[in-house]
């Protein structure tokens, strides 16, 4: 029997869906925010569009184990891959429908995805795909799985492939979450091999970037996000 407390929890728990082109994108872009959401009782789902392979030092089996380790560090209970083609990800009708069905089945309150200004073509296509699938998910008179669903909020996390960054809409203080985020990124050892740039390792670059965004809001570490739509504020006390 469902208790009144369980009913209240179902109606008040926020559900976030983080969509990533590859395993490790979610951890790099917003691992600290994911930790903060889980700590606040949110229902968090990560959807990897591809399995991330092939890569120089990875295999499907290795990446799966690395992802499982990262999930354990972050406390992720729901994560799955839509098995779209790595390196050749496109925002075509087939992929858009597949992602739209995922949104309809899980019915998140908030979507997160990569910014559409990036060096990696998979990230650019992922951003387009999310926009289209978000709209298609609300269709009626269709044979798609799930029920019509419109996600009212869509935010974009940054990739550290970029060298220059646009001004973010907001930055989340992740100082308390940084160590676990760092460990979650470190779980992807196959992707960290030979990943230095001008003698600066990928992890060193990540630390500097998220320290920079932290300094923008007078904290040690911060994660930036873009929002292309006006933000609705109904409770001033909760916003400020």
SERO-4910 file (N, C-alpha, C, O; in steps of 0.05 Angstrom, whole numbers):
BEGIN
 pado doro    nc1    nc2    nc3   cac1   cac2   cac3    cc1    cc2    cc3    oc1    oc2    oc3
  Unk    A     17    -24      0      0      0      0     18     25      0     38     26     14
  Unk    A     10     44    -16     26     69    -17     17     88      6     -6     94      9
  Unk    A     37     96     21     31    114     44     30    143     34     38    149     12
  Unk    A     18    160     51     17    189     44     44    201     41     48    219     24
  Unk    A     64    191     57     91    201     55    103    194     28    117    210     16
  Unk    A     98    169     18    108    161     -8     96    177    -31    109    185    -50
  Unk    A     70    183    -28     56    199    -49     67    227    -49     72    238    -71
  Unk    A     72    238    -26     83    265    -24    111    266    -36    118    285    -50
  Unk    A    127    245    -31    154    244    -41    154    243    -72    170    256    -85
  Unk    A    136    227    -83    134    225   -112    126    251   -125    136    257   -147
  Unk    A    110    267   -112    100    292   -123    120    315   -119    118    335   -133
  Unk    A    138    312   -100    156    334    -94    185    329   -103    200    349   -105
  Unk    A    193    304   -108    220    298   -116    224    308   -145    209    302   -163
  Unk    A    246    323   -149    252    333   -175    268    311   -190    284    296   -179
  Unk    A    262    309   -216    275    289   -233    291    303   -254    281    318   -270
  Unk    A    317    298   -254    335    310   -274    346    289   -293    354    267   -284
  Unk    A    346    295   -319    358    277   -338    382    291   -351    379    312   -363
  Unk    A    406    279   -347    430    290   -359    437    274   -384    441    250   -382
  Unk    A    438    287   -407    444    274   -432    472    281   -441    480    304   -442
  Unk    A    487    260   -447    516    263   -454    521    249   -481    510    227   -486
  Unk    A    539    260   -497    546    247   -522    562    222   -516    559    202   -530
  Unk    A    579    222   -495    597    200   -489    597    195   -459    592    214   -443
  Unk    A    603    171   -450    609    166   -421    633    184   -414    652    185   -429
  Unk    A    632    197   -392    650    216   -379    643    245   -384    653    262   -370
  Unk    A    627    251   -405    619    279   -410    603    290   -387    608    313   -379
  Unk    A    584    275   -376    568    285   -354    585    290   -329    582    310   -315
  Unk    A    604    272   -324    622    275   -300    639    300   -303    642    316   -285
  Unk    A    651    304   -327    668    327   -332    652    353   -331    660    372   -318
  Unk    A    630    354   -345    615    378   -347    600    387   -322    600    410   -316
  Unk    A    588    367   -308    571    375   -285    571    354   -263    550    351   -250
  Unk    A    593    340   -259    594    320   -238    588    330   -211    576    317   -194
  Unk    A    598    354   -205    593    366   -179    564    373   -174    553    369   -153
  Unk    A    551    383   -195    522    390   -194    506    364   -191    486    364   -176
  Unk    A    514    343   -204    500    317   -201    501    308   -172    481    299   -161
  Unk    A    525    310   -160    528    303   -132    510    320   -114    497    309    -96
  Unk    A    509    346   -119    492    364   -103    462    357   -106    447    358    -87
  Unk    A    454    350   -131    426    343   -135    419    317   -120    398    315   -108
  Unk    A    436    297   -122    431    272   -108    430    276    -78    413    265    -64
  Unk    A    449    292    -67    449    298    -39    423    313    -30    415    310     -7
  Unk    A    411    327    -49    386    341    -43    361    324    -47    339    333    -44
  Unk    A    365    298    -54    343    280    -57    331    279    -85    310    267    -89
  Unk    A    345    290   -105    334    289   -132    337    261   -144    354    246   -136
  Unk    A    319    255   -162    321    231   -178    337    238   -203    328    254   -220
  Unk    A    361    227   -206    379    234   -228    383    211   -247    389    188   -238
  Unk    A    380    216   -272    383    196   -293    404    207   -313    403    230   -322
  Unk    A    424    190   -320    443    198   -341    438    181   -365    436    156   -364
  Unk    A    436    194   -388    432    181   -414    457    186   -431    461    209   -440
  Unk    A    473    166   -436    496    168   -455    486    161   -482    475    139   -487
  Unk    A    489    179   -501    480    173   -528    496    152   -543    485    136   -558
  Unk    A    523    152   -537    540    132   -549    556    118   -527    556    127   -504
  Unk    A    569     96   -534    586     82   -514    614     93   -514    631     84   -499
  Unk    A    620    113   -531    645    127   -531    667    113   -546    690    123   -548
  Unk    A    662     90   -558    683     75   -572    679     75   -602    656     76   -611
  Unk    A    701     75   -618    728     69   -610    744     94   -600    738    116   -609
  Unk    A    763     89   -583    783    109   -574    810     95   -573    811     70   -573
  Unk    A    832    110   -573    859     98   -575    865     77   -554    877     57   -560
  Unk    A    856     81   -529    863     62   -507    839     49   -494    842     35   -474
  Unk    A    816     52   -505    792     41   -493    780     18   -509    787     14   -532
  Unk    A    762      3   -496    746    -17   -509    718    -14   -497    714      0   -477
  Unk    A    698    -27   -509    671    -25   -498    670    -36   -470    657    -25   -452
  Unk    A    685    -58   -465    685    -70   -438    699    -52   -418    690    -49   -396
  Unk    A    722    -40   -426    736    -22   -408    719      2   -401    717     10   -378
  Unk    A    707     14   -421    690     38   -416    667     32   -398    659     48   -381
  Unk    A    655      8   -401    633      0   -384    641     -2   -355    627      8   -337
  Unk    A    664    -14   -350    674    -16   -323    681     11   -311    676     16   -288
  Unk    A    692     29   -327    699     56   -318    674     71   -311    673     86   -291
  Unk    A    653     68   -328    628     82   -323    615     72   -297    604     87   -281
  Unk    A    616     46   -293    605     34   -268    620     45   -243    607     51   -223
  Unk    A    646     49   -246    662     60   -223    654     89   -218    651     97   -195
  Unk    A    651    104   -240    642    132   -237    614    134   -225    609    151   -208
  Unk    A    596    116   -233    569    116   -222    570    111   -192    556    124   -177
  Unk    A    588     93   -183    590     87   -155    600    111   -139    591    117   -117
  Unk    A    619    125   -151    630    149   -137    609    171   -135    607    184   -114
  Unk    A    594    175   -156    573    196   -156    547    188   -142    532    205   -134
  Unk    A    543    162   -140    517    153   -129    495    151   -149    472    153   -142
  Unk    A    503    147   -174    483    144   -196    471    117   -196    485     96   -197
  Unk    A    444    116   -195    430     90   -195    417     84   -222    412     61   -229
  Unk    A    412    105   -238    399    102   -264    416    114   -286    420    138   -288
  Unk    A    427     96   -303    443    105   -325    441     84   -347    443     60   -342
  Unk    A    438     93   -372    437     75   -394    447     88   -420    449    113   -421
  Unk    A    454     72   -439    465     81   -464    446     76   -487    434     54   -489
  Unk    A    442     95   -505    424     92   -528    438     80   -552    425     76   -573
  Unk    A    464     74   -550    479     60   -570    479     73   -598    477     60   -618
  Unk    A    480     99   -598    484    114   -623    513    113   -631    530    108   -614
  Unk    A    520    118   -656    548    115   -665    567    137   -655    562    160   -661
  Unk    A    587    130   -641    608    148   -632    623    159   -657    627    144   -676
  Unk    A    631    184   -656    645    198   -677    627    206   -700    633    225   -715
  Unk    A    604    192   -703    586    198   -725    558    204   -715    538    198   -729
  Unk    A    556    215   -692    530    222   -680    517    244   -697    530    264   -703
  Unk    A    492    240   -704    477    260   -719    449    264   -707    438    246   -695
  Unk    A    439    288   -711    412    294   -701    391    286   -722    375    302   -730
  Unk    A    392    261   -730    373    252   -751    347    243   -738    344    244   -714
  Unk    A    327    236   -755    300    230   -745    300    205   -728    285    204   -708
  Unk    A    316    185   -735    316    160   -719    327    165   -691    315    156   -672
  Unk    A    349    180   -689    360    185   -663    343    204   -646    340    201   -622
  Unk    A    330    223   -660    312    242   -646    289    227   -634    281    233   -612
  Unk    A    278    208   -649    255    193   -639    264    176   -615    249    174   -595
  Unk    A    287    163   -617    297    146   -595    300    163   -569    293    153   -548
  Unk    A    311    186   -572    315    203   -548    288    214   -538    283    216   -514
  Unk    A    270    221   -557    244    231   -549    228    210   -533    215    216   -514
  Unk    A    230    184   -542    217    163   -527    229    160   -499    215    155   -480
  Unk    A    255    163   -496    268    162   -470    257    184   -452    252    179   -428
  Unk    A    253    208   -463    242    230   -447    213    224   -439    206    229   -416
  Unk    A    198    213   -457    170    207   -452    166    185   -431    148    187   -414
  Unk    A    184    166   -431    182    144   -412    190    153   -384    177    145   -364
  Unk    A    211    169   -382    222    177   -355    211    203   -345    212    208   -321
  Unk    A    200    220   -363    187    245   -355    202    262   -335    193    267   -313
  Unk    A    226    272   -343    242    289   -325    230    317   -323    215    326   -340
  Unk    A    236    330   -301    228    358   -297    248    377   -309    242    400   -317
  Unk    A    274    368   -311    295    385   -322    313    368   -340    319    345   -333
  Unk    A    321    380   -362    341    367   -380    367    383   -378    368    407   -376
  Unk    A    389    368   -379    416    380   -382    429    367   -406    428    343   -410
  Unk    A    443    383   -422    458    373   -444    481    392   -451    484    413   -438
  Unk    A    499    384   -469    522    400   -475    515    426   -490    494    427   -503
  Unk    A    531    447   -487    527    471   -502    531    465   -532    545    447   -539
  Unk    A    518    481   -549    519    475   -578    544    488   -591    548    484   -615
  Unk    A    559    503   -576    584    515   -586    608    499   -575    615    503   -552
  Unk    A    619    481   -591    639    463   -582    657    455   -605    650    459   -628
  Unk    A    680    444   -599    698    435   -620    691    406   -628    696    399   -651
  Unk    A    679    391   -611    673    363   -616    647    361   -632    626    369   -622
  Unk    A    647    350   -656    623    348   -672    601    332   -659    577    338   -663
  Unk    A    608    311   -643    588    296   -629    573    313   -609    549    309   -605
  Unk    A    587    331   -595    574    348   -576    555    368   -589    534    374   -579
  Unk    A    564    378   -612    547    397   -627    521    383   -636    499    394   -633
  Unk    A    524    359   -647    500    344   -656    483    336   -632    458    335   -634
  Unk    A    495    329   -609    480    322   -585    462    345   -577    439    341   -569
  Unk    A    473    369   -577    458    393   -570    433    397   -588    411    403   -579
  Unk    A    438    393   -614    415    395   -633    395    373   -628    370    378   -629
  Unk    A    405    349   -623    387    326   -619    370    330   -594    346    323   -595
  Unk    A    381    341   -573    365    345   -549    343    366   -553    320    362   -544
  Unk    A    349    387   -568    329    407   -573    306    395   -589    282    400   -582
  Unk    A    312    379   -609    291    367   -626    275    346   -611    250    345   -613
  Unk    A    289    329   -595    275    308   -580    258    319   -558    236    309   -552
  Unk    A    267    341   -546    251    354   -525    224    362   -537    203    359   -524
  Unk    A    224    373   -561    199    382   -574    182    358   -582    158    357   -578
  Unk    A    195    338   -595    180    315   -605    168    298   -583    148    285   -587
  Unk    A    180    299   -559    170    283   -537    142    290   -529    128    274   -516
  Unk    A    133    314   -536    106    322   -528     84    315   -548     61    322   -545
  Unk    A     92    302   -570     73    296   -591     50    277   -582     55    258   -567
  Unk    A     26    283   -591      3    266   -588     -1    251   -615     12    257   -635
  Unk    A    -18    231   -615    -25    216   -639      1    205   -652      6    210   -675
  Unk    A     16    190   -637     40    178   -646     43    150   -634     31    144   -613
  Unk    A     59    133   -647     63    106   -636     89    105   -619     98     83   -613
  Unk    A    100    127   -612    123    127   -594    116    116   -567     93    118   -557
  Unk    A    136    105   -554    133     95   -527    128    118   -507    135    141   -513
  Unk    A    115    112   -485    110    132   -464     87    150   -471     72    146   -490
  Unk    A     84    170   -453     62    189   -456     74    217   -465     97    222   -460
  Unk    A     57    234   -477     67    260   -485     78    275   -461     66    275   -439
  Unk    A    102    287   -464    115    300   -442    132    324   -451    148    321   -469
  Unk    A    127    347   -439    143    371   -444    161    377   -420    151    379   -398
  Unk    A    186    379   -425    205    385   -403    208    416   -402    218    428   -421
  Unk    A    199    428   -380    198    457   -379    225    471   -378    227    495   -384
  Unk    A    246    457   -370    273    470   -366    294    454   -381    295    429   -379
  Unk    A    312    469   -395    335    457   -408    359    474   -403    359    498   -411
  Unk    A    379    463   -391    404    477   -385    427    463   -399    426    438   -404
  Unk    A    448    478   -406    471    467   -421    496    469   -404    503    491   -395
  Unk    A    510    447   -401    536    447   -387    559    451   -407    555    446   -431
  Unk    A    581    459   -397    604    466   -414    622    441   -418    624    424   -401
  Unk    A    635    440   -441    656    420   -446    683    434   -443    686    457   -450
  Unk    A    703    419   -434    729    432   -432    746    427   -457    771    431   -456
  Unk    A    733    418   -479    747    418   -504    753    446   -514    773    451   -527
  Unk    A    736    465   -506    739    492   -515    763    506   -501    770    498   -479
  Unk    A    774    525   -514    796    541   -502    785    568   -492    793    577   -471
  Unk    A    766    579   -506    753    604   -498    724    598   -491    711    582   -505
  Unk    A    713    610   -470    687    604   -460    668    629   -461    677    651   -454
  Unk    A    644    624   -469    624    645   -468    616    650   -439    621    633   -421
  Unk    A    605    673   -434    596    680   -407    573    662   -399    552    662   -413
  Unk    A    574    647   -377    553    629   -369    528    644   -358    531    667   -350
  Unk    A    505    631   -360    481    643   -348    482    642   -318    473    660   -304
  Unk    A    493    620   -307    496    617   -278    518    596   -273    525    580   -290
  Unk    A    529    597   -249    551    579   -240    543    567   -214    534    581   -195
  Unk    A    546    541   -212    539    526   -187    565    522   -171    585    513   -181
  Unk    A    563    529   -145    585    525   -127    588    495   -121    571    483   -109
  Unk    A    611    483   -130    615    455   -126    640    450   -108    652    428   -110
  Unk    A    647    469    -92    671    466    -75    669    441    -58    689    427    -55
  Unk    A    646    436    -46    643    413    -28    643    387    -44    649    366    -33
  Unk    A    637    388    -70    634    364    -86    659    359   -103    661    338   -117
  Unk    A    678    377   -103    700    376   -122    716    350   -120    722    337   -141
  Unk    A    723    341    -96    739    317    -93    726    292   -106    739    277   -120
  Unk    A    700    289   -101    686    266   -113    684    269   -143    686    250   -158
  Unk    A    679    293   -152    678    298   -181    704    291   -194    705    277   -215
  Unk    A    726    300   -182    753    294   -192    758    264   -193    768    254   -213
  Unk    A    749    250   -172    753    221   -172    736    207   -193    744    187   -205
  Unk    A    712    218   -199    694    206   -219    707    210   -247    705    192   -263
  Unk    A    719    233   -252    733    237   -278    757    218   -280    762    206   -301
  Unk    A    771    215   -257    794    198   -257    787    168   -262    805    152   -269
  Unk    A    762    161   -257    754    133   -262    758    125   -291    761    102   -298
  Unk    A    758    145   -310    760    140   -338    790    140   -347    798    157   -363
  Unk    A    805    121   -336    834    120   -340    840    116   -370    861    126   -379
  Unk    A    824    102   -385    830     97   -413    829    123   -429    842    125   -450
  Unk    A    814    142   -419    812    168   -433    832    189   -424    836    209   -437
  Unk    A    845    183   -402    865    202   -391    893    195   -401    911    212   -397
  Unk    A    897    172   -413    923    165   -423    930    183   -447    915    186   -466
  Unk    A    954    194   -446    964    210   -468    945    233   -475    942    240   -499
  Unk    A    933    245   -454    914    266   -459    924    294   -451    909    312   -446
  Unk    A    951    297   -450    962    322   -442    962    342   -466    962    334   -489
  Unk    A    962    367   -459    963    388   -479    984    408   -471    981    422   -451
  Unk    A   1006    409   -486   1028    426   -480   1038    421   -451   1041    440   -435
  Unk    A   1042    395   -445   1052    386   -419   1033    392   -396   1041    390   -372
  Unk    A   1008    398   -401    988    401   -380    968    378   -383    956    374   -404
  Unk    A    965    362   -362    948    338   -364    918    347   -365    911    370   -358
  Unk    A    902    329   -374    873    334   -376    862    341   -348    846    360   -346
  Unk    A    870    327   -328    860    332   -300    869    359   -290    854    373   -277
  Unk    A    894    366   -297    904    393   -289    888    415   -303    881    435   -290
  Unk    A    882    411   -328    867    430   -344    839    433   -332    829    455   -328
  Unk    A    826    410   -325    799    411   -314    799    426   -287    781    442   -282
  Unk    A    819    421   -271    820    434   -244    823    464   -247    809    479   -233
  Unk    A    840    473   -266    843    501   -270    818    514   -280    810    536   -271
  Unk    A    804    501   -299    780    512   -311    758    515   -290    745    536   -288
  Unk    A    753    494   -274    732    496   -254    740    513   -230    722    523   -216
  Unk    A    766    517   -225    774    537   -206    768    565   -216    759    582   -201
  Unk    A    773    569   -242    767    596   -254    738    603   -250    731    625   -241
  Unk    A    720    584   -257    691    590   -255    683    593   -225    664    607   -219
  Unk    A    697    579   -208    692    583   -179    700    611   -170    685    623   -155
  Unk    A    722    620   -180    731    648   -173    711    669   -183    709    690   -171
  Unk    A    697    662   -205    677    681   -216    655    686   -196    641    707   -197
  Unk    A    650    667   -178    628    670   -158    640    670   -129    626    664   -110
  Unk    A    666    675   -127    679    677   -101    679    651    -85    676    651    -61
  Unk    A    682    629   -100    684    602    -87    709    589    -99    721    599   -118
  Unk    A    716    566    -88    740    552    -98    735    538   -125    752    539   -143
  Unk    A    712    525   -128    705    511   -152    677    516   -161    659    519   -144
  Unk    A    672    518   -187    646    523   -197    641    510   -224    660    507   -239
  Unk    A    616    503   -229    609    492   -255    590    511   -270    569    519   -259
  Unk    A    597    519   -294    581    538   -310    559    525   -326    562    502   -335
  Unk    A    538    540   -330    515    530   -346    505    553   -363    506    576   -355
  Unk    A    494    546   -386    481    565   -404    451    559   -404    442    536   -402
  Unk    A    435    580   -406    406    578   -408    397    596   -430    401    620   -428
  Unk    A    385    585   -451    377    601   -474    349    612   -471    339    626   -488
  Unk    A    335    605   -449    308    614   -444    306    631   -419    323    627   -401
  Unk    A    287    649   -417    283    664   -392    278    646   -368    264    625   -371
  Unk    A    289    652   -345    285    636   -321    261    647   -306    259    671   -301
  Unk    A    244    629   -298    220    636   -283    226    635   -253    235    615   -243
  Unk    A    220    657   -239    224    658   -210    197    664   -196    185    685   -200
  Unk    A    187    644   -181    162    648   -167    165    653   -137    147    663   -124
  Unk    A    189    646   -127    194    650    -99    221    666    -95    242    654    -98
  Unk    A    219    691    -90    243    708    -88    261    698    -66    286    700    -69
  Unk    A    250    689    -44    267    680    -22    284    655    -29    306    652    -18
  Unk    A    274    638    -47    289    615    -54    311    622    -75    331    608    -78
  Unk    A    306    644    -90    325    651   -111    349    666   -100    372    660   -107
  Unk    A    345    685    -82    366    702    -72    378    690    -46    397    702    -35
***
